[in-house]
Amino acid sequence: MPRSVNHVASRARRKRVLKLAKGFFGRKKNVWTVAKNAVEKGLVYQYRDRKARKRDFRALWIQRINAGARLHGLSYSELMGKLKTAGIDLNRKVLADLAMNHPEAFAEVVNKVK
């Protein structure tokens, strides 16, 4: 009895990987072994950077809040501590947006906790 190989599944697997490699440079986009390695590495980066993006944005928000707080004579940690004791539940994303785009509203928040 002849050996049976599932060419449909293996071709579909290769097509799926080569589709993910679309836009890569050189042999990475059309040579199976090179494309497979490049796509695997790209997926690792994608997973890692979804986590890193959250860290990067939090750091950016903290920098913006700190800059806004120092204009009013407070440090970031003092402001966050006073917000907590005052019971004002604004997250860092909202506070950073207020500090950047609505400085008068941010000033009101700071005056409320002083």
N, C-alpha and C positions, 0 to 999 in steps of 0.2 A: 504494500500500500504506500503511495507517495506521501511525502511529508507535507503537512498542511501549515501554511503560514498565513497569518491574518494581514494581508497587505492593505486592506481597507483601513484598519485601525492604525497601522504604522504610518501610512501616508497621511492620515488625518492628524496624527500627532506631529509629524514634520511640518505639515501646512500650518498648524496652530502656532508652532514656535516661529516659523518664518514670517508669519503674519505679525507676531509681536516684535520681530526684528526689523520691521519696515521703518525706514528712515535712518538706520544705522549706516556707517560709512564703510565702503570697501567690501571685503569678503564677509564682514559681519552680517550683512543683510541677505546673502544668498547662498553661502556655503554652509551646509547643514551642521557640521561639527563646530565650526567657528561661531555660527549664529546661536547654536544651543548654549554654548558657554557664555556668550555675551548676554543672552536673554536671562539666563540663570543669575548672572551677576547683577544685571539690571533690576531683577525682581528683589534681590537681597537689598540693594540700595533703596528701592522703593519702600520696602517694609521698614527699614531703619529710619528713613527720613520722614516717614509719617509720624514717628515718635519724636524725632528731633525738631520737627516744625512746631510742635506744642511747646517744647522747651524754649525755642528761639522767640516765639511770640510772647511767652510769659516774661522773658528777660527784657524784651523791648518795652512791654507795658510797665514793668518796674522802673526802667530808666526814665520813661516819660512821666510817671507819677512822681518820681524823685525830683526831677527837674521842676515840675510844677509846684511841689511842696516847698522846695528850697526858695522859690520866689516869695513864699509867704512865711519864711523863717522857720520851717520845720524840716526835719529829715524824713526820709521815706518810712523808716521804722517807727518814728514818733507818730507820724500821721496814721499809719496802719493800726498802731496800738490804740490811739485815741478814737479812731473810727469803730474799733471793736468794742471799746468800753461805752461809747455813745450809742451803740446798737444800730449803727448805720451799716446795712448790708449791701454794699456796692462791690461788685467784683473788680478785679484789676483791669479787665478789658474796658469796662464802662468808665472807670476812673481815668484811665489813660486817654480815652476818647474825650472826656470832659477837659482834661488838662491840655490836650492838643487843640481841639476844635471849639471848645466853649469855655474859655478861661474865666469868664464871669460866673458861670455856674460852678466851676471848680472852686473859685474863691468863696462862694457861698457855703460849699461843703466844708472847706477848711475853717471858715469862721464859725460854723456850727459846732465844730469839735474843739476849738480853742478855748 
